[in-house]
Amino acid sequence: MKLSISNNKLSGVEKIISSLLVYPYGCIEQTTSSTLPNAILKWFSNIFSGVVDEKTLDKNIDFWVKRILWMQTPTWWFAYWPGDTVDNLHITPYVLRSLIDIQKYAKIDIQKNID
């Protein structure tokens, strides 16, 4: 066990930020919930330069946005799991709002990823 004590509120933030690069486990909520903080991290990349590799961040955001869009059903709602075709009426508003924010913070065009 390791105990670290600091009077700096940002002490250890590098570990937390780095963990964002490997978070999603599969469902739409976890994928969306990790992609949005990554996009926000991209927005503040000038503050965290050297903490996170920006190329890796860009690659991950692009991959996860495509994964989110892949979980869209034929009726334009979102399913909870990859390959599922059941519309999830509870998660869809969260995903749509997050996609708007991801586009803003990551400065990407999500429309280009829609088939």
N, C-alpha and C positions, 0 to 999 in steps of 0.2 A: 504494500500500500504506500502511496505517496501523497503527502499533504503539502499543499502550497498555500501560503498566506501572502496577501498583497493588499495595499491600500489603493491600488489602481483598479478601477472597475473594469478596465479592458484587459487586465492581465489574463493571458491564455486565450485571447480571442482568436489567435491564429489557428489553434486546434479546432475551434468551433467552426470557423469559416472553411477550413480545409475539409471538415466532415460533410459540409454541404455538397461537395463534389461527388459523393458516393451514396447519397441517402435513399433514393427511391427503391421500393421493393416490389412494385408491380401494379397495384390498383390505381385507379384514376386520382383518388384523393391524395395518396402519398406522392405520386408523380407530380401532380400539380403543386402540392404543398412544398416540394423541394425545388421545383423549377422557378417559382416566384421568388424565393429568397436568392437564388442564383442570379436572377435577372436584376434584383436590387443590388446585389454585390457588384454586378457588372456596371450598374449606374454609378456606384461609388468606387470604381476601380482605381481612380487616382489616389484615393486615401489608402487603399489596401495593396498598392503596387508592391510586388515582391513577396506578398503573402500567398497569393494564388496565381497560378499560371493562366494568363488571360486566354491563350489558345485553347487550353483544356476547358476553361469556362465556356467559351464560345461553342466548342464542339459538344459539350454536354447540354447546353441550352438548346441547341439545334436538334440534337437527338431526342431530348425529352419533349420538346414541342411537337415533333413528328409523332412521338409515341402517344401524346395526348390526343392529337388529331386522329390517330389510328383507332382510338377507342370511341370515335363518333359513330353513331348508328346511322342506318340509311335514312332515318327521319330527322337527322341533324341534331338529335339529343346526344347525350354521352352515356355509355355503359360504364359500369363500375369496374369490370375486369376486361382485359384484352380478349378479343374474340367473342365476347358476349354481344348479343343483339338486342337485349332488353333495355329500353330507355330508362334511365335513372333520373326521375324528375327532381330529386333532392340535390343531387350533386351537380347537375347541369348548370344552374345559375352560378355556382361557385367557380366552376371551370371557365365559363364564359367571362366572368369578371376578372378572373386571374389571367386569362389570355390577353385581355385588354391591357392589364398592368404589365405583363411580361413583354408585350410588344413595345410598350412605352419605355420601360426601364432598360431592356436589353437593346433597344433601338434596332429592332428587326421587323421585317414585314412577314407576318404570319400568313397572310393571304397567299404568298407564293408557295406555301407548303400544302395548301388545300388542293386536292386532285379535282 
